[in-house]
Amino acid sequence: MSFREKNAWIASITTLVVWGYYFFEVWRAFELRSVDGLLVRFWICMGITVVLMLALNLLATRNPGRDFGAAPDEFERQIDENATLIGHRLRGWLLLGLAAACPWVSTMVAPAFPADPAGATAIFIANLILFGLVVTELVIELIHIVRFRMVA
């Protein structure tokens, strides 16, 4: 398994675990009608993601260090370009869909938070944008994995 494939596995698993927990907490905050602590959870999850990805990638370089610093070959560049193209298109459509859904989201969130309907709506829309970004990055990494596995 090449280092770039290991990197994709590490990014995918870390993203699923850490950000899966975060978005579960966002959903729970909506159900509990309390957005307190979401920003702190965001920064904690961001820190955990950085630490996990750095540590796991450093561990991945210890075993077969021979391809760690190697420049990507033509096949790897093609995989990356393809995945990035699909990811950018998906991100664009998700953000466009979210922009169209903002009035609907506000009709759900605002009544649930009567103390600060505008603030709560902004927080949940920001988290929906973050969710879209996380999903597209996960799709990009999964495309990397699938393409590498198709060759192996």
LONUVEX-61876 format. One record per residue (C-alpha): residue number from 1; residue in three letters; x, y, z negated. Coordinates in nm, 2 decimals, always signed. Example, Ala and Ser with C-alpha at 12.3 -4.5 7.8 and 13.67 -1.06 7.14 Angstrom:
[1 'ALA' [+1.23 -0.45 -0.78]]
[2 'SER' [+1.37 -0.11 -0.71]]
END
This chain:
[1 'MET' [+0.00 +0.00 +0.00]]
[2 'SER' [+0.14 +0.33 +0.10]]
[3 'PHE' [+0.19 +0.62 -0.14]]
[4 'ARG' [-0.08 +0.82 +0.04]]
[5 'GLU' [-0.33 +0.54 +0.00]]
[6 'LYS' [-0.24 +0.52 -0.37]]
[7 'ASN' [-0.29 +0.89 -0.39]]
[8 'ALA' [-0.64 +0.86 -0.24]]
[9 'TRP' [-0.73 +0.58 -0.48]]
[10 'ILE' [-0.61 +0.79 -0.78]]
[11 'ALA' [-0.80 +1.10 -0.66]]
[12 'SER' [-1.12 +0.90 -0.60]]
[13 'ILE' [-1.13 +0.72 -0.92]]
[14 'THR' [-1.03 +1.02 -1.13]]
[15 'THR' [-1.29 +1.23 -0.95]]
[16 'LEU' [-1.56 +0.97 -1.01]]
[17 'VAL' [-1.49 +0.93 -1.38]]
[18 'VAL' [-1.41 +1.28 -1.49]]
[19 'TRP' [-1.65 +1.47 -1.27]]
[20 'GLY' [-1.92 +1.21 -1.30]]
[21 'TYR' [-1.91 +1.27 -1.68]]
[22 'TYR' [-1.92 +1.65 -1.62]]
[23 'PHE' [-2.22 +1.64 -1.39]]
[24 'PHE' [-2.39 +1.40 -1.63]]
[25 'GLU' [-2.34 +1.66 -1.90]]
[26 'VAL' [-2.48 +1.94 -1.67]]
[27 'TRP' [-2.79 +1.73 -1.61]]
[28 'ARG' [-2.82 +1.66 -1.99]]
[29 'ALA' [-2.78 +2.04 -2.05]]
[30 'PHE' [-3.07 +2.10 -1.82]]
[31 'GLU' [-3.28 +1.84 -1.99]]
[32 'LEU' [-3.19 +1.98 -2.34]]
[33 'ARG' [-3.25 +2.34 -2.21]]
[34 'SER' [-2.91 +2.45 -2.34]]
[35 'VAL' [-2.62 +2.57 -2.13]]
[36 'ASP' [-2.39 +2.62 -2.43]]
[37 'GLY' [-2.05 +2.46 -2.38]]
[38 'LEU' [-2.07 +2.40 -2.01]]
[39 'LEU' [-1.78 +2.63 -1.93]]
[40 'VAL' [-1.57 +2.47 -2.20]]
[41 'ARG' [-1.65 +2.12 -2.06]]
[42 'PHE' [-1.56 +2.25 -1.71]]
[43 'TRP' [-1.22 +2.36 -1.82]]
[44 'ILE' [-1.16 +2.04 -2.02]]
[45 'CYS' [-1.26 +1.83 -1.72]]
[46 'MET' [-1.03 +2.04 -1.49]]
[47 'GLY' [-0.74 +1.99 -1.73]]
[48 'ILE' [-0.81 +1.62 -1.77]]
[49 'THR' [-0.82 +1.59 -1.39]]
[50 'VAL' [-0.49 +1.77 -1.34]]
[51 'VAL' [-0.31 +1.57 -1.62]]
[52 'LEU' [-0.45 +1.23 -1.50]]
[53 'MET' [-0.37 +1.29 -1.13]]
[54 'LEU' [-0.02 +1.41 -1.21]]
[55 'ALA' [+0.05 +1.12 -1.45]]
[56 'LEU' [-0.10 +0.85 -1.23]]
[57 'ASN' [+0.08 +0.98 -0.92]]
[58 'LEU' [+0.41 +0.99 -1.11]]
[59 'LEU' [+0.35 +0.63 -1.21]]
[60 'ALA' [+0.26 +0.54 -0.85]]
[61 'THR' [+0.60 +0.68 -0.74]]
[62 'ARG' [+0.80 +0.48 -0.99]]
[63 'ASN' [+0.72 +0.14 -0.83]]
[64 'PRO' [+0.79 +0.18 -0.46]]
[65 'GLY' [+0.96 +0.51 -0.45]]
[66 'ARG' [+1.07 +0.45 -0.09]]
[67 'ASP' [+0.78 +0.63 +0.08]]
[68 'PHE' [+0.71 +0.90 -0.18]]
[69 'GLY' [+0.90 +1.19 -0.01]]
[70 'ALA' [+0.86 +1.06 +0.35]]
[71 'ALA' [+0.69 +1.29 +0.60]]
[72 'PRO' [+0.35 +1.16 +0.72]]
[73 'ASP' [+0.37 +0.97 +1.04]]
[74 'GLU' [+0.13 +1.02 +1.34]]
[75 'PHE' [-0.12 +0.77 +1.21]]
[76 'GLU' [-0.14 +0.94 +0.86]]
[77 'ARG' [-0.17 +1.28 +1.02]]
[78 'GLN' [-0.45 +1.16 +1.24]]
[79 'ILE' [-0.63 +1.01 +0.93]]
[80 'ASP' [-0.59 +1.33 +0.74]]
[81 'GLU' [-0.71 +1.55 +1.03]]
[82 'ASN' [-1.02 +1.33 +1.08]]
[83 'ALA' [-1.11 +1.32 +0.71]]
[84 'THR' [-1.06 +1.69 +0.68]]
[85 'LEU' [-1.28 +1.76 +0.98]]
[86 'ILE' [-1.56 +1.55 +0.85]]
[87 'GLY' [-1.52 +1.70 +0.50]]
[88 'HIS' [-1.53 +2.05 +0.63]]
[89 'ARG' [-1.84 +1.98 +0.83]]
[90 'LEU' [-2.01 +1.81 +0.53]]
[91 'ARG' [-1.91 +2.10 +0.30]]
[92 'GLY' [-2.06 +2.35 +0.54]]
[93 'TRP' [-2.39 +2.16 +0.57]]
[94 'LEU' [-2.41 +2.11 +0.19]]
[95 'LEU' [-2.35 +2.48 +0.12]]
[96 'LEU' [-2.60 +2.58 +0.39]]
[97 'GLY' [-2.85 +2.34 +0.24]]
[98 'LEU' [-2.78 +2.48 -0.11]]
[99 'ALA' [-2.83 +2.84 +0.01]]
[100 'ALA' [-3.16 +2.74 +0.16]]
[101 'ALA' [-3.26 +2.56 -0.16]]
[102 'CYS' [-3.17 +2.85 -0.40]]
[103 'PRO' [-3.53 +2.98 -0.42]]
[104 'TRP' [-3.65 +2.63 -0.50]]
[105 'VAL' [-3.38 +2.58 -0.76]]
[106 'SER' [-3.46 +2.91 -0.93]]
[107 'THR' [-3.83 +2.81 -0.96]]
[108 'MET' [-3.72 +2.50 -1.15]]
[109 'VAL' [-3.45 +2.65 -1.37]]
[110 'ALA' [-3.59 +2.99 -1.45]]
[111 'PRO' [-3.90 +2.87 -1.64]]
[112 'ALA' [-3.69 +2.61 -1.83]]
[113 'PHE' [-3.47 +2.89 -1.97]]
[114 'PRO' [-3.70 +3.18 -2.07]]
[115 'ALA' [-3.44 +3.36 -2.28]]
[116 'ASP' [-3.21 +3.42 -1.98]]
[117 'PRO' [-3.36 +3.28 -1.66]]
[118 'ALA' [-3.12 +3.47 -1.42]]
[119 'GLY' [-2.81 +3.36 -1.61]]
[120 'ALA' [-2.92 +3.00 -1.63]]
[121 'THR' [-3.01 +2.99 -1.26]]
[122 'ALA' [-2.67 +3.13 -1.18]]
[123 'ILE' [-2.50 +2.87 -1.39]]
[124 'PHE' [-2.69 +2.58 -1.23]]
[125 'ILE' [-2.64 +2.71 -0.88]]
[126 'ALA' [-2.27 +2.75 -0.95]]
[127 'ASN' [-2.27 +2.39 -1.07]]
[128 'LEU' [-2.45 +2.27 -0.76]]
[129 'ILE' [-2.19 +2.44 -0.55]]
[130 'LEU' [-1.92 +2.27 -0.75]]
[131 'PHE' [-2.10 +1.94 -0.71]]
[132 'GLY' [-2.10 +1.99 -0.33]]
[133 'LEU' [-1.73 +2.06 -0.33]]
[134 'VAL' [-1.66 +1.76 -0.55]]
[135 'VAL' [-1.87 +1.53 -0.32]]
[136 'THR' [-1.69 +1.65 -0.01]]
[137 'GLU' [-1.35 +1.60 -0.16]]
[138 'LEU' [-1.45 +1.25 -0.27]]
[139 'VAL' [-1.58 +1.18 +0.08]]
[140 'ILE' [-1.24 +1.29 +0.22]]
[141 'GLU' [-1.05 +1.07 -0.01]]
[142 'LEU' [-1.28 +0.77 +0.06]]
[143 'ILE' [-1.23 +0.82 +0.44]]
[144 'HIS' [-0.86 +0.81 +0.37]]
[145 'ILE' [-0.90 +0.48 +0.18]]
[146 'VAL' [-1.13 +0.32 +0.44]]
[147 'ARG' [-0.90 +0.42 +0.73]]
[148 'PHE' [-0.59 +0.29 +0.55]]
[149 'ARG' [-0.77 -0.04 +0.46]]
[150 'MET' [-0.89 -0.08 +0.82]]
[151 'VAL' [-0.52 -0.10 +0.93]]
[152 'ALA' [-0.40 -0.32 +0.65]]
END
